[in-house]
Amino acid sequence: MSAIKNRPARGLTLVELMVAMVIGLVVVLVATRLFVGSRATQRATDETAALFETGQMVLELLGREIANAGFYPVVSTEPTVGSGVPSTNVLVSYDAAVKGLNGGVVPDAYLYGLYGCADGKLNATLSGCVANGTGDPSGSDTLVVSYFTNDAFSLDVGQRGDCSRADVGADTLYNAGRVGEVTKTSASGPVKEARGTMGLPPTSPLLVANRFFLNALSYVDDQGKRINTFALACRGNGGGSTVDLVPGVVQMTVRYGVFSDDTLRPQTYLTATEVRALSALTLGDGAVYQPWQRVASVRLCVMVRSLSSTRFQDGGTGGANVVDCNGTSVTPPSGVVYRTFTQVFGVKNRQLRTVELPL
């Protein structure tokens, strides 16, 4: 057998090494691009889901309130107007009961269960509106919803709390003396406590009055960027402060469906200003309906925005133009997406006439 000639060890040449490095870099770049692209797609999907969640959350929240507008527990104990002597197990409507509050001095916003301000906010007297200012969302409305409750649940689950979860029993102006007291025996003698603290229903139904509007909101997102937007906010009659409920709501408009005949069906949708300009309506049975009593349905429209500027697929510009709640085409800011949501809600306590007994 012939001897095998030993060959010297041979490594990579400089050219081979550079080619290998280039191939490796290309693979890394492609993988990085795929990762970034898939992550961006996921974030865009999350944005879309968040938009729908925000829009539906606002509509559901306000829809529940509108369903309660003008509600009064059918059989209750209500102080007789004037004498203050309670009448037990009387059949009363919201309209009759509210007139006995605060010695009969009740603001317009609370008189009929619904009230509103077109392109403005409720004024300090609760009987009129002030126009939106430069720092307010243009074209957005205020909605006021009020009703009575006599539930004995806690503030977390019951209706005794207003929209800010403050106890409406603390409203000493319109719920004065309506909570009632319970006498307890203690080591120091009889002690009186509010029925609300004992988990008991109030002596007379309590007024719940919530106003909903858009409030300026500024925060820093997860990328450290300052976001200036608006939130659906509320203020109740329990003495609490204004509370931001849902961020990212940039516009809210309210249109009121009013009836004009005995069918009690809404024939036209009007702004709050137009509702206030209506005349009282007398129907065939002689019943007289004031303007806000003629509202049988409410059409809500909200425009919401994505809460983070993460979209870059559009080349750094805003999302597609959107027609807002007032019919105007708007362009979102850079990297932001807008979407509008509209829904009609029936004012259940105005769709049927309530027969009441005089107090």
DAURZI-V988999 format. One record per backbone hydrogen bond with DSSP energy under -1.0 kcal/mol. CO is the residue of the C=O (numbers start at 1). NH is the residue of the N-H. E is the energy in kcal/mol with one decimal. If there is no record, write none. Layout:
co=CO nh=NH e=E
co=CO nh=NH e=E
This chain:
co=13 nh=17 e=-2.3
co=14 nh=18 e=-2.2
co=15 nh=19 e=-2.4
co=16 nh=20 e=-2.4
co=17 nh=21 e=-2.2
co=18 nh=22 e=-2.3
co=19 nh=23 e=-2.5
co=20 nh=24 e=-2.4
co=21 nh=25 e=-2.5
co=22 nh=26 e=-2.4
co=23 nh=27 e=-2.3
co=24 nh=28 e=-2.4
co=25 nh=29 e=-2.8
co=26 nh=30 e=-2.7
co=27 nh=31 e=-2.5
co=28 nh=32 e=-2.7
co=29 nh=33 e=-2.7
co=30 nh=34 e=-2.5
co=31 nh=35 e=-2.4
co=32 nh=36 e=-3.0
co=33 nh=37 e=-2.6
co=34 nh=38 e=-2.5
co=35 nh=39 e=-2.4
co=36 nh=40 e=-2.7
co=37 nh=41 e=-2.4
co=38 nh=42 e=-2.2
co=39 nh=43 e=-2.5
co=40 nh=44 e=-2.5
co=41 nh=45 e=-2.2
co=42 nh=46 e=-2.5
co=43 nh=47 e=-2.4
co=44 nh=48 e=-2.2
co=45 nh=49 e=-2.3
co=46 nh=50 e=-2.6
co=47 nh=51 e=-2.4
co=48 nh=52 e=-2.0
co=49 nh=53 e=-2.4
co=50 nh=54 e=-2.7
co=51 nh=55 e=-2.6
co=52 nh=56 e=-2.6
co=53 nh=57 e=-2.2
co=54 nh=58 e=-2.1
co=55 nh=59 e=-2.1
co=56 nh=60 e=-2.7
co=57 nh=61 e=-2.3
co=58 nh=62 e=-2.5
co=59 nh=63 e=-2.4
co=60 nh=64 e=-2.0
co=61 nh=65 e=-1.3
co=62 nh=66 e=-2.6
co=63 nh=67 e=-1.9
co=68 nh=71 e=-2.0
co=71 nh=148 e=-2.6
co=74 nh=92 e=-1.1
co=76 nh=90 e=-2.0
co=78 nh=87 e=-2.5
co=80 nh=84 e=-2.4
co=85 nh=80 e=-2.1
co=87 nh=78 e=-2.1
co=90 nh=76 e=-1.4
co=91 nh=357 e=-2.7
co=93 nh=97 e=-2.3
co=94 nh=98 e=-2.7
co=97 nh=100 e=-1.4
co=98 nh=101 e=-1.4
co=101 nh=104 e=-1.9
co=102 nh=105 e=-1.6
co=107 nh=110 e=-1.6
co=113 nh=146 e=-2.2
co=115 nh=144 e=-3.0
co=117 nh=142 e=-2.2
co=119 nh=132 e=-1.8
co=121 nh=130 e=-2.9
co=123 nh=126 e=-1.3
co=126 nh=109 e=-2.3
co=128 nh=123 e=-2.4
co=130 nh=121 e=-2.7
co=133 nh=136 e=-1.3
co=137 nh=140 e=-1.4
co=142 nh=117 e=-2.1
co=143 nh=212 e=-3.4
co=144 nh=115 e=-1.6
co=145 nh=210 e=-3.0
co=146 nh=70 e=-2.7
co=147 nh=208 e=-3.5
co=149 nh=206 e=-3.3
co=154 nh=158 e=-2.8
co=160 nh=168 e=-2.4
co=162 nh=165 e=-2.2
co=166 nh=162 e=-2.6
co=167 nh=170 e=-1.9
co=168 nh=171 e=-1.8
co=170 nh=172 e=-1.4
co=171 nh=175 e=-1.8
co=175 nh=178 e=-1.8
co=178 nh=204 e=-2.5
co=180 nh=195 e=-2.0
co=182 nh=193 e=-2.7
co=184 nh=191 e=-3.4
co=186 nh=189 e=-1.5
co=189 nh=186 e=-1.3
co=191 nh=184 e=-4.0
co=193 nh=182 e=-3.0
co=195 nh=200 e=-2.3
co=196 nh=199 e=-1.0
co=206 nh=149 e=-1.9
co=208 nh=147 e=-2.2
co=210 nh=145 e=-3.0
co=211 nh=235 e=-1.8
co=212 nh=143 e=-2.4
co=213 nh=233 e=-3.6
co=215 nh=231 e=-2.2
co=217 nh=229 e=-3.3
co=219 nh=227 e=-3.7
co=221 nh=224 e=-2.1
co=225 nh=221 e=-2.6
co=227 nh=219 e=-2.2
co=229 nh=217 e=-2.9
co=230 nh=248 e=-1.5
co=230 nh=249 e=-1.1
co=231 nh=215 e=-2.7
co=232 nh=245 e=-3.3
co=232 nh=246 e=-1.4
co=233 nh=213 e=-2.1
co=234 nh=243 e=-2.5
co=235 nh=211 e=-2.2
co=243 nh=234 e=-2.1
co=246 nh=232 e=-2.8
co=248 nh=305 e=-2.2
co=251 nh=303 e=-2.3
co=252 nh=141 e=-3.3
co=253 nh=301 e=-2.1
co=255 nh=299 e=-3.3
co=256 nh=270 e=-2.5
co=257 nh=296 e=-3.0
co=257 nh=297 e=-1.2
co=258 nh=267 e=-2.9
co=258 nh=268 e=-1.1
co=261 nh=264 e=-1.6
co=268 nh=258 e=-2.3
co=270 nh=256 e=-3.1
co=271 nh=275 e=-2.1
co=272 nh=276 e=-2.2
co=273 nh=277 e=-1.0
co=275 nh=278 e=-1.7
co=281 nh=289 e=-3.2
co=283 nh=286 e=-2.0
co=287 nh=283 e=-2.5
co=289 nh=281 e=-3.1
co=290 nh=293 e=-1.0
co=291 nh=294 e=-1.2
co=294 nh=259 e=-2.0
co=296 nh=347 e=-2.5
co=297 nh=257 e=-2.9
co=298 nh=345 e=-3.1
co=299 nh=255 e=-2.3
co=300 nh=343 e=-2.2
co=301 nh=253 e=-2.6
co=302 nh=341 e=-2.6
co=303 nh=250 e=-2.4
co=303 nh=251 e=-1.3
co=304 nh=339 e=-2.0
co=308 nh=310 e=-1.5
co=312 nh=315 e=-1.6
co=317 nh=335 e=-1.5
co=322 nh=330 e=-3.0
co=324 nh=327 e=-1.8
co=328 nh=324 e=-3.1
co=330 nh=322 e=-2.5
co=333 nh=336 e=-2.0
co=336 nh=319 e=-2.5
co=337 nh=306 e=-1.8
co=339 nh=304 e=-2.9
co=341 nh=302 e=-2.5
co=343 nh=300 e=-2.8
co=345 nh=298 e=-3.0
co=346 nh=348 e=-1.4
co=347 nh=350 e=-2.4
